[in-house]
Amino acid sequence: WMRMSGVDHIHAGTVVGKLEGDPLMVRGFYNTLLLTELKINLAEGLFFDMDWASLRKCVPVASGGIHCGQMHQLLYYLGDDVVLQFGGGTIGHPDGIQAGATANRVALEAMVLARNEGRDYVAEGPE
């Protein structure tokens, strides 16, 4: 409903953190916001076909207890087309907010690089 009303972003689940949900169901939420056409997929909570035609995408947002140590999971489950809101995961860094922000960015870039190099970044984890 929110996509039809023109919302440009909405919290759509996180899979990890304190607002975690079933990975398949969260994938269904993300697909509903990002894809133009969807087919029935009960495991993802898609109970009917959807054709969004030229309706604009709605960017999914993930937040709630996420931090740089979960970046491998966030990238794996949520993909690239997502807004990641790190509140306490940034502010709570032992070396301060700037260090927390830097840690988030470095973790993201490291995971994307590992993925693009064909490494099993999910199994390797945050190391």
C-alpha positions as CSV (number, residue, x, y, z in Angstrom):
1,W,0.0,0.0,0.0
2,M,2.8,2.4,0.8
3,R,4.4,1.9,-2.6
4,M,1.2,2.8,-4.3
5,S,0.8,5.9,-2.2
6,G,4.2,7.2,-3.3
7,V,6.4,6.5,-0.3
8,D,10.0,6.6,-1.3
9,H,11.5,4.5,1.5
10,I,10.1,2.3,4.3
11,H,11.5,-0.1,6.9
12,A,11.1,-3.5,5.4
13,G,12.8,-5.9,7.9
14,T,16.4,-6.7,8.8
15,V,16.9,-10.5,9.1
16,V,19.7,-9.8,11.7
17,G,19.7,-7.5,14.7
18,K,16.8,-6.8,17.1
19,L,14.2,-6.5,14.4
20,E,15.1,-9.8,12.7
21,G,12.6,-11.8,10.7
22,D,12.4,-14.9,8.5
23,P,15.0,-14.4,5.7
24,L,12.6,-15.6,3.0
25,M,9.7,-13.4,4.2
26,V,12.0,-10.4,4.4
27,R,13.2,-11.1,0.8
28,G,9.5,-11.0,-0.3
29,F,9.1,-7.6,1.3
30,Y,12.2,-6.3,-0.4
31,N,11.1,-7.8,-3.8
32,T,7.7,-6.2,-3.4
33,L,9.3,-2.8,-3.0
34,L,12.0,-3.1,-5.7
35,L,10.8,-5.3,-8.5
36,T,8.4,-4.4,-11.3
37,E,6.8,-7.8,-11.6
38,L,6.3,-10.6,-9.0
39,K,4.9,-14.1,-9.2
40,I,3.3,-16.1,-6.4
41,N,5.9,-17.3,-3.9
42,L,4.3,-18.5,-0.7
43,A,7.6,-18.9,1.1
44,E,8.3,-15.2,0.5
45,G,4.8,-14.2,1.5
46,L,3.7,-13.3,-2.0
47,F,0.1,-14.7,-2.3
48,F,-0.7,-13.3,-5.7
49,D,1.0,-12.1,-8.9
50,M,1.9,-8.4,-8.9
51,D,2.6,-6.1,-11.8
52,W,3.7,-2.7,-10.7
53,A,4.0,-1.5,-14.3
54,S,5.7,1.9,-14.2
55,L,5.1,2.6,-10.5
56,R,8.3,3.8,-8.9
57,K,10.3,1.7,-6.6
58,C,10.3,2.1,-2.8
59,V,13.7,1.8,-1.2
60,P,13.8,-0.7,1.7
61,V,15.4,0.4,4.9
62,A,17.0,-1.9,7.5
63,S,17.7,-0.8,11.1
64,G,17.4,-2.0,14.6
65,G,20.5,-3.4,16.3
66,I,22.6,-3.7,13.3
67,H,26.4,-3.1,13.3
68,C,29.5,-3.5,11.2
69,G,30.1,-7.1,12.5
70,Q,26.9,-8.2,10.7
71,M,27.8,-6.6,7.3
72,H,28.4,-10.0,5.7
73,Q,24.8,-11.1,6.6
74,L,23.3,-7.7,5.7
75,L,24.8,-7.7,2.2
76,Y,24.0,-11.4,1.7
77,Y,20.3,-11.2,2.8
78,L,19.4,-7.7,1.8
79,G,21.5,-7.0,-1.3
80,D,22.9,-3.7,-2.5
81,D,19.6,-1.7,-3.0
82,V,18.9,-0.9,0.6
83,V,19.4,1.9,3.1
84,L,21.2,0.6,6.2
85,Q,20.6,2.8,9.3
86,F,23.2,2.2,12.0
87,G,22.2,4.0,15.1
88,G,23.6,2.4,18.2
89,G,25.9,0.4,16.0
90,T,27.7,3.6,15.2
91,I,27.2,5.7,18.3
92,G,28.1,2.9,20.6
93,H,31.5,2.3,19.1
94,P,34.1,2.2,21.9
95,D,36.3,4.8,20.1
96,G,33.4,7.2,19.3
97,I,30.9,8.1,16.6
98,Q,33.4,8.9,13.9
99,A,35.2,5.5,14.5
100,G,31.8,3.8,14.4
101,A,30.9,5.4,11.1
102,T,34.3,4.5,9.6
103,A,33.9,0.9,10.8
104,N,30.6,0.6,9.0
105,R,31.9,2.0,5.8
106,V,35.1,-0.1,5.9
107,A,33.0,-3.3,6.6
108,L,30.7,-2.6,3.7
109,E,33.5,-2.0,1.3
110,A,35.4,-5.1,2.5
111,M,32.4,-7.3,2.1
112,V,31.5,-5.9,-1.4
113,L,35.1,-6.4,-2.5
114,A,35.2,-10.0,-1.1
115,R,31.9,-10.8,-2.9
116,N,33.1,-9.3,-6.2
117,E,36.3,-11.3,-6.0
118,G,34.2,-14.5,-5.7
119,R,35.2,-15.2,-2.1
120,D,32.7,-16.9,0.3
121,Y,32.3,-13.7,2.4
122,V,29.2,-15.1,4.2
123,A,31.2,-18.1,5.5
124,E,34.2,-16.0,6.3
125,G,32.1,-13.6,8.3
126,P,33.4,-10.3,9.6
127,E,37.0,-11.5,9.7
